[in-house]
Amino acid sequence: MASETAIDEGNCLAYAARDSSGVLSPFKFNRRAVGSDDVSIRIAHCGLCYGDVLWSRNWFQGRTKYPLVPGHEIAGYIKEVGANVQRFKVGDRVGIGSCVNSCRECKLCKSFLEYHCEKGRTLAHNDIDIDGSITRGGYSTFVVVHERYVFKIPDSYPLEFAAPLLCAGISIWAPMKEYKMDQQPGKRLGVIGLGGVGHMAVKFGKFFGLNVTVISTSIWKKDDALTSLGADQFVLSSNEHEMKAITKSLDFIIDTRSDNHPSESLDPYLVLLKNTGVYVIKGAPTQIKFNPLHLILGRMTIAGFVIDGTKITHEMLDFCAEHKIYPIIETIPIQYVNEAHDRIMKKDVKYRFVIDIENSLKE
């Protein structure tokens, strides 16, 4: 394995966490050379995901490799292309998400589901790159990646809005397309949690003509849900009367909560589904319990989704550009990133932080 570069040396400037405190500070390291099938991307913007906070603080089962440079919602410009690259040229507006490599040979890779590669995908940070070095993410000035995992961003779509689509957006778009929610206007969708991911579920749901109910623990999100995002209904999950009123009324539920549900149980939410309903788990709670009779007697489906493959991500980016669908973001300089991570933990963001890398991370 390649040795780590000293933190004061290297060709790439970044912000990194060095221990489980999760505090990020300036860090230099060497990116690998551009291979024949690679591109080098000058990073303009990088979205902040809840997962960045978890990795920085070593909350993923102790698997963080320090120093850690987070960031997997990356948007920028091509600055160099390898000899074999045909799809891109210098100056192109592009993005990358969580997956930066896979075997490209297994059945799932050939089906453009690279994130689920049977031999294991390579993540944008905290993974092993092809040269044996540790992958480091988008809280940095540039990145080198195989061209297959790079997405062209339409010229009309601002890069700062494109960045969150590469995680928060695609992780919602993929299950909605899988279960044909885009082809069933009038059906009822419940969205649990109204954060960076949940608000995209509301936006897509309303565009698809679904009747959208936001289910939240926070009453202060009601006005935003109904007024700013156009949800049809808001239900406070701690209000038994409101929850009972929507029993067996929903065709789909997308659960975006990453913290544990009360009593770690899905039962209070499964009863909201109609028979044959679909419950999509998008968040990452540590444990979930449910009574299987809900599924058996109601012929329900529980599905898990995270980032999806390259083909569907291209489709989503083109769709959002054509129809002018934008995430709601708060743009910040890199020097504010520690406060932003703290605010994410406090659920104090509407709805996605995006780092302005090109204007704040400089030598």
ZAMARGU-4260 file (C-alpha; in steps of 0.2 Angstrom, whole numbers, plus 5000, padded with zeros to 4 digits):
<rodrens>
0) 5000/5000/5000 | 5006/5017/4996 | 5013/5027/5011 | 5003/5042/5017 | 5010/5059/5012
5) 5015/5071/5026 | 5000/5083/5030 | 5010/5098/5025 | 5015/5091/5008 | 5006/5086/4992
10) 4997/5093/4976 | 4980/5093/4983 | 4973/5105/4997 | 4959/5099/5007 | 4950/5099/5024
15) 4952/5083/5034 | 4947/5075/5051 | 4962/5068/5060 | 4953/5059/5074 | 4936/5054/5081
20) 4932/5072/5087 | 4928/5075/5068 | 4935/5092/5068 | 4941/5096/5051 | 4956/5107/5047
25) 4968/5111/5032 | 4977/5096/5025 | 4988/5093/5010 | 4991/5076/5001 | 4995/5069/4984
30) 4981/5064/4972 | 4986/5049/4960 | 4992/5053/4943 | 4979/5053/4929 | 4978/5036/4920
35) 4973/5033/4902 | 4954/5031/4907 | 4954/5044/4920 | 4949/5063/4921 | 4955/5076/4934
40) 4941/5087/4940 | 4944/5104/4948 | 4931/5105/4961 | 4919/5120/4962 | 4906/5114/4975
45) 4904/5099/4987 | 4888/5095/4996 | 4888/5090/5014 | 4879/5074/5019 | 4875/5067/5036
50) 4886/5053/5031 | 4901/5065/5030 | 4898/5069/5049 | 4897/5050/5053 | 4913/5046/5044
55) 4922/5061/5051 | 4917/5056/5069 | 4921/5037/5066 | 4903/5032/5069 | 4902/5019/5055
60) 4907/5004/5066 | 4925/5011/5069 | 4930/5010/5051 | 4936/5028/5048 | 4954/5029/5041
65) 4962/5045/5047 | 4966/5058/5040 | 4949/5058/5032 | 4944/5070/5018 | 4925/5068/5017
70) 4913/5073/5003 | 4904/5063/4989 | 4893/5076/4981 | 4905/5084/4970 | 4903/5096/4955
75) 4916/5105/4945 | 4926/5106/4929 | 4937/5094/4919 | 4955/5100/4920 | 4964/5085/4912
80) 4959/5069/4902 | 4968/5053/4900 | 4973/5047/4883 | 4958/5035/4880 | 4945/5047/4886
85) 4932/5051/4873 | 4917/5057/4883 | 4924/5072/4891 | 4935/5087/4886 | 4944/5100/4897
90) 4932/5113/4903 | 4916/5101/4904 | 4905/5104/4919 | 4904/5087/4928 | 4900/5079/4944
95) 4904/5063/4954 | 4895/5054/4968 | 4899/5041/4981 | 4905/5027/4969 | 4922/5030/4960
100) 4926/5013/4954 | 4919/4995/4953 | 4924/4979/4943 | 4914/4984/4928 | 4912/4966/4923
105) 4899/4958/4935 | 4881/4957/4931 | 4876/4972/4941 | 4890/4983/4934 | 4884/4978/4916
110) 4867/4983/4921 | 4874/5000/4927 | 4871/4997/4945 | 4889/5000/4949 | 4887/5005/4967
115) 4881/4987/4970 | 4895/4979/4961 | 4896/4960/4966 | 4915/4962/4969 | 4913/4978/4979
120) 4913/4996/4974 | 4926/5009/4978 | 4919/5024/4988 | 4924/5042/4985 | 4932/5043/5003
125) 4939/5031/5016 | 4942/5017/5003 | 4956/5010/4994 | 4960/5017/4977 | 4968/5008/4962
130) 4985/5013/4967 | 4983/5007/4985 | 4981/5024/4992 | 4966/5030/5003 | 4952/5038/4993
135) 4949/5056/4998 | 4933/5066/4995 | 4927/5082/4989 | 4932/5094/5003 | 4947/5097/4992
140) 4953/5106/4977 | 4953/5092/4964 | 4950/5074/4961 | 4955/5060/4949 | 4943/5047/4944
145) 4939/5034/4930 | 4928/5042/4917 | 4914/5030/4919 | 4909/5037/4936 | 4908/5055/4930
150) 4892/5063/4925 | 4890/5077/4913 | 4880/5092/4921 | 4869/5101/4909 | 4875/5119/4905
155) 4859/5127/4911 | 4860/5119/4928 | 4871/5128/4942 | 4884/5117/4949 | 4880/5122/4967
160) 4863/5114/4965 | 4869/5099/4955 | 4881/5094/4969 | 4867/5088/4981 | 4858/5078/4967
165) 4873/5066/4967 | 4868/5059/4984 | 4852/5066/4991 | 4844/5067/4974 | 4848/5051/4966
170) 4845/5041/4982 | 4827/5047/4981 | 4825/5047/4962 | 4830/5029/4961 | 4817/5021/4972
175) 4803/5032/4965 | 4808/5026/4947 | 4809/5008/4953 | 4792/5008/4960 | 4785/5019/4946
180) 4779/5033/4957 | 4782/5044/4942 | 4768/5035/4933 | 4755/5035/4946 | 4748/5053/4948
185) 4735/5054/4962 | 4743/5040/4972 | 4748/5045/4990 | 4766/5046/4996 | 4772/5048/5014
190) 4789/5056/5017 | 4796/5053/5034 | 4809/5066/5039 | 4811/5083/5030 | 4830/5086/5028
195) 4842/5086/5014 | 4835/5070/5007 | 4817/5071/5012 | 4814/5088/5004 | 4819/5081/4987
200) 4806/5067/4990 | 4793/5080/4992 | 4799/5090/4977 | 4800/5075/4965 | 4783/5068/4972
205) 4774/5084/4969 | 4781/5085/4951 | 4775/5067/4948 | 4758/5072/4953 | 4758/5062/4969
210) 4748/5068/4985 | 4762/5070/4997 | 4761/5069/5016 | 4776/5074/5027 | 4778/5065/5043
215) 4790/5073/5055 | 4794/5075/5073 | 4797/5093/5072 | 4781/5104/5072 | 4792/5119/5066
220) 4794/5111/5049 | 4775/5112/5046 | 4775/5129/5037 | 4790/5124/5026 | 4782/5108/5021
225) 4765/5115/5016 | 4770/5132/5010 | 4788/5132/5003 | 4788/5114/4997 | 4769/5112/4993
230) 4766/5096/5002 | 4747/5092/5004 | 4747/5087/5022 | 4759/5088/5037 | 4757/5075/5051
235) 4767/5077/5068 | 4772/5059/5072 | 4770/5061/5090 | 4752/5066/5088 | 4742/5050/5090
240) 4726/5058/5083 | 4735/5064/5067 | 4744/5048/5065 | 4728/5038/5067 | 4719/5049/5054
245) 4730/5043/5040 | 4730/5025/5045 | 4730/5014/5029 | 4729/5029/5018 | 4747/5029/5009
250) 4752/5020/4994 | 4771/5023/4997 | 4782/5028/5011 | 4800/5035/5009 | 4808/5035/5026
255) 4823/5047/5026 | 4827/5047/5045 | 4845/5042/5049 | 4842/5042/5068 | 4832/5029/5077
260) 4813/5029/5077 | 4805/5029/5094 | 4806/5012/5101 | 4816/5008/5086 | 4800/5001/5078
265) 4792/5004/5061 | 4775/4998/5066 | 4768/5015/5069 | 4772/5019/5051 | 4768/5002/5043
270) 4750/5004/5048 | 4749/5020/5038 | 4751/5010/5022 | 4737/5003/5011 | 4738/4984/5007
275) 4751/4981/4994 | 4760/4997/4999 | 4779/5000/4998 | 4790/5006/5012 | 4807/5012/5006
280) 4820/5014/5019 | 4833/5028/5014 | 4840/5033/5031 | 4853/5024/5041 | 4846/5020/5058
285) 4856/5008/5068 | 4842/4996/5071 | 4824/4993/5065 | 4810/4982/5072 | 4793/4978/5065
290) 4780/4965/5066 | 4781/4954/5051 | 4762/4952/5051 | 4760/4969/5044 | 4769/4963/5028
295) 4762/4946/5027 | 4743/4951/5030 | 4745/4967/5020 | 4756/4960/5006 | 4768/4975/5008
300) 4785/4978/5002 | 4800/4984/5012 | 4815/4990/5002 | 4831/4998/5005 | 4839/5011/4994
305) 4855/5021/4994 | 4865/5028/4979 | 4861/5020/4963 | 4870/5017/4946 | 4877/5028/4933
310) 4864/5027/4919 | 4849/5032/4931 | 4860/5046/4938 | 4863/5054/4921 | 4844/5053/4918
315) 4840/5062/4934 | 4852/5076/4930 | 4845/5079/4913 | 4827/5078/4920 | 4831/5091/4934
320) 4839/5102/4921 | 4825/5101/4909 | 4811/5104/4922 | 4821/5116/4933 | 4820/5106/4949
325) 4832/5112/4962 | 4837/5107/4979 | 4836/5120/4993 | 4853/5124/4998 | 4864/5135/5010
330) 4881/5139/5002 | 4895/5140/5014 | 4914/5143/5013 | 4925/5128/5018 | 4931/5138/5034
335) 4913/5135/5041 | 4913/5117/5038 | 4914/5112/5057 | 4900/5123/5062 | 4890/5116/5047
340) 4893/5098/5053 | 4887/5103/5071 | 4871/5111/5063 | 4868/5095/5053 | 4868/5085/5069
345) 4855/5098/5076 | 4845/5097/5061 | 4848/5116/5058 | 4849/5117/5039 | 4837/5120/5025
350) 4840/5109/5017 | 4858/5105/5011 | 4874/5114/5014 | 4885/5116/4999 | 4903/5121/5001
355) 4909/5134/4989 | 4926/5126/4986 | 4933/5136/4971 | 4931/5153/4981 | 4936/5147/4998
360) 4949/5133/4997 | 4964/5141/4991 | 4983/5140/4994
</rodrens>
